[in-house]
Amino acid sequence: MNSRIKIITRVAVFAALVFVFSYFAVFINNVNPAFFIVFSAGLLWGIWPGVGVGAIGFFLWSSLNPFGPPPFPILISQVIGISLTAVIGAAAKRWLTEERNTLKNILIMAAAGLVSGVAYHLIVDPVDAFLFQPFWPRLIGGLLFSLITIISNCIIFPLFYPALVYLMKSERSAVI
């Protein structure tokens, strides 16, 4: 099988996982393991496949979520914001090792979760506050919800790291 087709298939599967994992945000507000899926795609296959995973998965989720689709500017900001998580994943590949429970890897993963949550909300929150006015009260009031995402990412990323190690080893041993 062509390596391009393998990447497209992997992007499609991971985008579907982003869509499915985003349902956690329905049950526990702003806790979304999909950030980790996008991060993993960026780490495993590079920036552009990771951006594809995030953009397709979040576009589908935002468009088809049970609460209804967001206004178009928020949808675009969500897609851009989640795409930064793939960039963070590609950058983190330099520092992570395939050892599961080292303090260094746990701290890197927690930092990656923190940065991905902050980057996402730095893009999405101002757009939301601008659309739904008054700007400053809406932006400041939304900080609590942003903190939930950021803190949950700091927990989810290190917690799921063993799964990422498994995927890294599988990718290394796969014939492309």
C-alpha positions as CSV (number, residue, x, y, z in Angstrom):
1,M,0.0,0.0,0.0
2,N,1.2,3.5,-0.9
3,S,2.5,5.5,2.1
4,R,0.3,8.5,1.1
5,I,-2.8,6.3,1.3
6,K,-1.6,5.0,4.7
7,I,-1.3,8.5,6.1
8,I,-4.7,9.5,4.7
9,T,-6.2,6.4,6.3
10,R,-4.6,7.2,9.6
11,V,-5.8,10.8,9.5
12,A,-9.3,9.6,8.8
13,V,-9.3,7.1,11.7
14,F,-7.8,9.6,14.1
15,A,-10.3,12.3,13.0
16,A,-13.1,9.9,13.7
17,L,-11.5,9.3,17.2
18,V,-11.4,13.1,17.7
19,F,-15.1,13.2,16.9
20,V,-15.9,10.3,19.3
21,F,-13.7,11.4,22.1
22,S,-15.2,14.9,21.9
23,Y,-18.4,13.4,23.4
24,F,-16.6,13.4,26.8
25,A,-17.1,17.2,26.7
26,V,-20.8,16.7,26.7
27,F,-20.7,14.7,29.9
28,I,-17.9,16.5,31.7
29,N,-17.9,20.1,30.5
30,N,-14.7,21.2,28.8
31,V,-12.9,17.9,29.4
32,N,-11.9,16.7,26.0
33,P,-9.4,13.8,25.4
34,A,-9.6,14.7,21.7
35,F,-6.7,17.2,22.3
36,F,-4.5,14.2,23.1
37,I,-5.5,12.5,19.8
38,V,-4.5,15.6,17.8
39,F,-1.3,15.9,19.8
40,S,-0.5,12.2,19.1
41,A,-1.1,12.6,15.4
42,G,1.2,15.6,15.2
43,L,3.9,13.7,17.1
44,L,3.5,10.5,15.1
45,W,3.1,11.8,11.5
46,G,4.1,15.4,11.6
47,I,2.4,18.8,11.5
48,W,0.2,18.5,8.4
49,P,-1.3,15.1,9.1
50,G,-1.9,16.3,12.7
51,V,-3.5,19.5,11.5
52,G,-5.7,17.4,9.2
53,V,-6.8,15.2,12.2
54,G,-7.6,18.2,14.3
55,A,-9.3,20.2,11.6
56,I,-11.5,17.4,10.2
57,G,-12.3,15.9,13.7
58,F,-13.2,19.3,15.3
59,F,-15.0,20.5,12.2
60,L,-17.2,17.4,12.3
61,W,-17.7,17.6,16.1
62,S,-18.5,21.3,16.1
63,S,-20.9,21.0,13.2
64,L,-22.7,17.9,14.5
65,N,-22.5,18.1,18.3
66,P,-25.7,17.6,20.3
67,F,-26.0,21.2,21.4
68,G,-26.0,22.5,17.8
69,P,-23.3,24.0,15.6
70,P,-21.5,27.1,16.8
71,P,-21.5,30.4,14.8
72,F,-19.1,30.2,11.9
73,P,-16.4,32.4,13.4
74,I,-16.2,30.2,16.5
75,L,-16.1,27.1,14.3
76,I,-13.1,28.5,12.4
77,S,-11.4,29.5,15.6
78,Q,-11.9,26.1,17.1
79,V,-10.4,24.4,14.0
80,I,-7.4,26.8,14.1
81,G,-7.0,26.4,17.8
82,I,-7.0,22.6,17.8
83,S,-4.6,22.6,14.9
84,L,-2.0,24.2,17.1
85,T,-2.1,21.1,19.3
86,A,-0.7,19.1,16.3
87,V,2.1,21.6,16.0
88,I,2.9,21.2,19.7
89,G,2.9,17.4,19.2
90,A,5.3,17.6,16.4
91,A,7.6,19.9,18.5
92,A,7.4,17.6,21.5
93,K,8.7,14.6,19.5
94,R,12.2,16.0,20.0
95,W,12.2,15.8,23.7
96,L,10.1,12.7,24.5
97,T,11.5,9.2,24.8
98,E,9.8,5.9,24.6
99,E,10.2,5.2,28.3
100,R,6.8,5.2,29.9
101,N,7.0,6.6,33.4
102,T,10.0,8.8,33.6
103,L,9.6,12.1,35.4
104,K,11.0,13.9,32.3
105,N,8.3,12.5,30.0
106,I,5.5,13.1,32.5
107,L,6.5,16.7,32.9
108,I,6.9,17.2,29.1
109,M,3.4,15.7,28.5
110,A,1.9,17.9,31.3
111,A,3.5,20.9,29.8
112,A,2.3,20.0,26.3
113,G,-1.2,19.6,27.7
114,L,-1.0,23.0,29.3
115,V,0.4,24.7,26.2
116,S,-2.2,23.1,24.0
117,G,-5.1,24.2,26.2
118,V,-3.8,27.7,26.5
119,A,-3.1,28.0,22.8
120,Y,-6.6,26.7,22.0
121,H,-8.3,29.1,24.3
122,L,-6.2,32.1,23.3
123,I,-7.7,31.7,19.9
124,V,-11.3,30.6,20.7
125,D,-12.1,32.7,23.7
126,P,-11.6,36.2,22.2
127,V,-13.7,35.2,19.2
128,D,-16.5,34.0,21.5
129,A,-16.3,37.1,23.7
130,F,-16.4,39.4,20.6
131,L,-19.5,37.6,19.2
132,F,-21.5,37.4,22.4
133,Q,-20.5,40.7,24.1
134,P,-19.9,42.4,26.4
135,F,-16.3,41.5,25.6
136,W,-14.4,41.7,28.9
137,P,-17.0,40.2,31.2
138,R,-17.6,37.4,28.7
139,L,-13.8,36.8,28.3
140,I,-13.1,36.9,32.1
141,G,-16.2,34.8,32.9
142,G,-15.0,32.1,30.4
143,L,-11.7,31.7,32.2
144,L,-13.1,29.1,34.6
145,F,-14.2,27.0,31.6
146,S,-10.8,27.5,30.0
147,L,-9.0,26.4,33.2
148,I,-11.0,23.2,33.2
149,T,-9.7,22.4,29.7
150,I,-6.2,23.3,30.6
151,I,-6.1,21.4,33.8
152,S,-7.7,18.3,32.3
153,N,-5.2,18.4,29.5
154,C,-2.4,18.5,32.1
155,I,-3.8,15.3,33.5
156,I,-4.9,13.5,30.4
157,F,-1.7,13.9,28.4
158,P,0.6,12.2,30.9
159,L,-2.1,9.6,31.8
160,F,-2.4,8.5,28.2
161,Y,1.3,8.7,27.4
162,P,1.7,4.9,27.6
163,A,-0.8,4.5,24.7
164,L,1.3,7.0,22.7
165,V,4.5,5.0,23.5
166,Y,2.7,1.9,22.1
167,L,1.8,3.9,18.9
168,M,5.3,5.2,18.5
169,K,6.7,1.7,18.7
170,S,4.1,0.4,16.3
171,E,4.9,3.2,13.8
172,R,8.6,2.5,14.1
173,S,8.1,-1.2,13.4
174,A,5.5,-0.7,10.6
175,V,6.7,-1.1,7.1
176,I,5.8,2.0,5.1
